[in-house]
Amino acid sequence: MSKQFFQAHADSPDSVLSTIQEERWKAGKEIFLSWLCVTFTLFAVGMATWEQYPVFIAQLEQQQWAQLAGHSGFLLIVCFLIYGSLVYQSTRLGYLKRLRCQADIPPQALNHSYRRSADKALSILVPSYKEERRVIFQTLLSAALQEHPKRRVTLLLDDPPKPNTAGDAAHLAEARELPAHIMAMLQRPAFMFNSSIKTFRARRQRARLNGKAETRLLVTLWQEAADWFEAQASAYDITDHTDRLFVEKIFVDRAAQHQARSAQLKQLLEAEAPLSEEQIVDDYQRLACLFSCDITSFERKRYENLSHEPNKAMNLNSYIGLNGKHYREVRTADGLHLEETTAEHATLSVPVADYFITLDADSLLLPEYALKLIHIMEQPGNERIAVAQTPYSAIPGAPSELERIAGATTDMQYIIHQGFTQYNATYWVGANALLRREALDDIVTLEQERGHTVKRFIQDRTVIEDTESSVDLAAKGWSLYNHPQRLAYSATPPDFGSLCIQRQRWANGGLIILPKLLGYLARKPFGKLNEGLLRIHYLVSIAAVNIGLIVMLTFPFSESIQSIWLPLAAAPYFFLYGRDLVLCGYRNRDLFKVYALNLLMIPVNLAGVFKSIQQGLTKKKIPFGRTPKIQGRTATAPLYIVCAYGLFLQWTLGAAFDINEGYITHALFAALNASFLLYAIRSFVGYRESWQDLTVGLTRPVPLSSEPAARMPEVSAQGDSAIPTEERKYG
């Protein structure tokens, strides 16, 4: 094994970044700063209230109804913004407490859990729709190499089984071939280590074990495993930051671990302290399970009696509903059906699973993800944990400013979600999660679709199906858990067009789920106070904050509302947010870039909110807008381009109008935000690109995320452009 190979990767900033930052998070100073900021925020709010109360009373007594309405509306918006500030500070505090109290699981405990997991079947489900082969390959391999002795990986292909174009047919053929390709890739090492354990068992039956000889053999076998991972890392063609993370986390780190185990056993031999019989058995079993994994695929749309609803939830539901049974294909007049049968007549057998991992096809799991989370689920007292997860982090090293700053917002959401668990307010994050089968069975519903009975474990009423299912589980007495360790990574949209599709989907559905959440909280209003405040804010914040900002920037507030305490009340939030960005590996000035991006996303977020309102009024589901992940630039819907420039123009003219009318404070506020928005347009969209998207949208309409999104050509240095391709909705 080459020492230079490991040294080169160990010196990479990305390889050590997460460890360094997590240690800094644990410093006692961070908890002190959190409490200090919470205290100051409350003090500033109290002072602002003391200052504004006489003004409010005077307007009421003098019956100045117009001024009173404006004053009240402004203060209501400010109250919600401060509410959001306190939510962030509280979740940060909760995260810090959990991080300091949560010791890493000892290796001995994990080894014991690994032995106990031999009778716990794990099914890893990867829903996919028209993904690139490289994206699926990385996800499937990270799933197949999970440290769990009894695992099965299934690629849930949702592409139309009869493609309309040659390109779609080629993509589907590549996706169908991938499970077999990865199985073949793992076959040689799996055969070698399975043969090793068989011969070991034979020796064990024939005679008493020779501890030294067996330990010496294990030194060689662990080295063989390390060599396989090193060979894969050396042969993999790294083209971007996703490839770099994949190679480092899936191949390089694993090679280093197995080499370290080989070196450790060698030292034991030199010290005349070979492994015990139990330890020898454990090592052989772990090696035998290392590459042994069933990898298969399933296409629900081939069967007429399964759901064809165009969303990820029903793709997962269709397969989960087959769990533990045998089926045969039957051709009828209306097409192919799956019918339950006995094992000897089955053409499809789905082994029973005790746990499921749902994993998006653009996400990566670290090898210990399943082992650590199942260990937690199996601990006494955790029998009612339905979902265990580690909210995903952004893939580090993004090449573009937009992808890096959008990734920063993802990494900040990681902190918030970890803090939710401190207050029993965890939401399921659908990109990756470990699910207990009994919990899914507890919330299943039966419904009719096209004349067939379908099972819904995960609700698909909204496009944020994981969020609604979190409420369903909580209502049934189940809890959800975020493990405070970064064990999963997911891709960030690389351009503004694809980011719009993703973020509009995220903004859609919260208002629809809110009544269900309120019904759950109403059963114990005081016992769930902290949980309720956090959960409600999570569902309504996108609507309230974006509408509130539009109102505040559009209408000049009265001079009577001016108070130094109101901006001071917001200062702790920005201070902590900026500090957390640095702790997550970003720069101080990125705080302003995140703010600029949030201003640019106002029209996108409001489009998602309005879609929720539309669905609430019409009772018609909003199609699942899949985030494009193929080559080329995704065109932005012209409406978003027009709105972005429109907001800049409105705020700029509004600032000039405010100066003329004497509203100096509001003028400065509007001008500052207009400047941030212009920076965002230039840096995250581009003047030329926005004009290109606008002109293309006028000649060939580029719809919002529920419809096909146009792909813009990639222009080379010589000016040659690729042929644009189309991206479609999920389903």
Buried (B, 14 or more C-beta within 10 A) or exposed (E): BEEEBBEEBEEEEBBEBBEEBBEEBEEEEBBEBBEBBBEBBBEBBEBBBEBBEEBBEEBEEEEBEEBBEBBEBBBEBBBBBBBBBBBBBBBBBBBBBBBBEEEEBEEEEBBEBBBEBEEBBBBBBBBBBBBBBBBBBBBBBBBBBBBBBBBBBBBBBBBBEEBEEEEBBEBBEBBBEBBEBBBEBBEEBBEBBBEBBEEBEEBBEEEEBEBBEBBBBBBEBBBBBBBBBBEBBEEBEEEBBBBBBBBBBBBBBBBBBBBEBBBEBBEBBEEEEBBEEEBBBBBBBBBBBBBBBBBEBBBBBBBBBBBBBBBBBBBBBBBBBBBEBBBBBEEEEEEBBBBEBEEEEBEBEBEEBBBBBBBBBBBBBBBBBBBBBBBBBBEEEBEEBBBBBBBBBBBBBBEBEBBBBBBBBBBBBBBBBBBBBBBBBBBBBBBBBBBBBEBBEBBBEEEEBEEBEBBBBBBBBBBBBBBBBBBBBBBEEBBBBBBBBBBBBBBBBBBBBBBBBBBBBBBBBBBBBBEBBBEBBEEEEEEBEBBBBBBBBBBBBBBBBBBBBBBBBEBBBBEBBBBEBBBBBBBBBBBBBBBBBBBBBBEEEBBEBBBBBBBBBBBBBBBBBBBBEEBEEEEEBBBBBBBBBBEBBBBBBBBBBBBBBEBBEBBBEBBEBBBEEEBBBBBEBBBEBBBBBBBBBEBBBBEEBBEBBBEBBEEEEBBBBBEEBBBBBEEEEEEEEEEBBEBBBBB
